[in-house]
Amino acid sequence: MAYVTWKLETLERFCSDVFEAFGFDKQDSGRISDVLLTADLYGIESHGMQRMVRYHKGIEKGQIHRDAKPEIVFETPVSAVIDGHSGRGQLVSAFAMEKAIEKAKACGIGIVSVRESNHYGIAGYYAQMASKEGLIGFSCTNSEAIMVPTSGRKAMIGSNPIAVAVPADPYPFLFDASTTVVTRGKLEMYNKMGKPLPDGWALDENGNPSNEAPRVLANIVGKNGGGIMPLGGSTETLGSHKGYGGGMVAELFSSILSQGVTSNECCTFPDKTGICHGFAAIDPAAFGDAEAIKEHFSAYLEALRESPRAEGAEHIYTHGEKEVFAEKDRRENGIPVNDGTMVELLDLCSYLKLDFAEYFPGYEPPAEFSGFAGNY
């Protein structure tokens, strides 16, 4: 599948106009767009613009409530529980992390658990909200069940990513990873490209390894069994229980503390998804000189980068470094979008009565997509 490259400014205008057309105000549309395009800038295509079709379907089904406002339903000086009332996940989550940051600045730590929200994009976006304020940031979420627990054959846990962001020089530290081998979005990308899934990613309805993206995705949607393997694969020999346990940690901070919907029940309702999130912000000053802590951590990260490399390896990256390089390149040279996603955007424009050619002049879908336009 081919890619076409667009300037960031073009995609920002397009995304913002789409969400305004869906009924969000300019500020909220800007926030949603920023989360999506941050993923694309980082090279995380699975959570970027290709997710717009999912959000449209969520609005159309009534699972995303456009006018909902997050509500604090329980609070202490260092914690809070927020009910998102099925609002847009990015908006609920930004509100929650801002509350965690506020508490951390006042008390040294802030922990916020959210129930009744929606898909929130990349976990790292919210962890970085804290690190940009000089704090240690933590973010996690549950999701529709796609992870098959170790020794199981039915998806019971979401991709349940965990992100941690910490200030450092010359690059901030950012760890952001699902607790499944890959995310559902990655399967969707392989499905669009018509490529078989790599070994060790997915299981069929009988709990056997599968390379068929359409089959695995259909099973996830139909709750037929099967799904994606935990980080570590499907057996304890390779550490499957570690990814399984990591998914449960994310579940604890999101759905359990908030008393919300657990992954096995997410997205089973006609009028909501029930997705839950967890956030935390920690002030390093609670442990001493914040600047000295930052320098100490930065020195260790540099030592990692400069440690002996394996034969044939050119670089040892620290977490977040690749994202810094990718963002710089894409801000300068544009963001690649694959043809499958472009066709979805074309159909989205048709639905919203937006002029696709005004945003993407000269683009024509390849011949193999000629039958897809209009079938959004």
ZIRA-V470237 format. One record per run of one state. SS is the DSSP state (H for helix, E for strand, - for the rest). FROM is the first residue (numbers start at 1). LEN is the number of residues. Records with the same first field share a line. If there is no record, write none. Layout:
BEGIN
SS = FROM-LEN + FROM-LEN
END
This chain:
BEGIN
- = 1-2 + 7-1 + 22-4 + 42-3 + 48-1 + 62-9 + 77-2 + 84-5 + 108-1 + 118-5 + 132-3 + 142-5 + 149-5 + 158-4 + 167-6 + 178-2 + 181-3 + 194-8 + 204-5 + 211-2 + 223-3 + 231-2 + 234-2 + 239-1 + 257-6 + 266-9 + 288-2 + 306-15 + 334-1 + 353-3 + 360-7 + 370-7
E = 3-4 + 71-6 + 79-5 + 109-9 + 135-7 + 147-2 + 154-4 + 162-5 + 173-5 + 180-1 + 202-2 + 209-2 + 226-5 + 233-1 + 275-9 + 335-4
H = 8-14 + 26-16 + 45-3 + 49-13 + 89-19 + 123-9 + 184-10 + 213-10 + 236-3 + 240-17 + 263-3 + 284-4 + 290-16 + 321-13 + 339-14 + 356-4 + 367-3
END
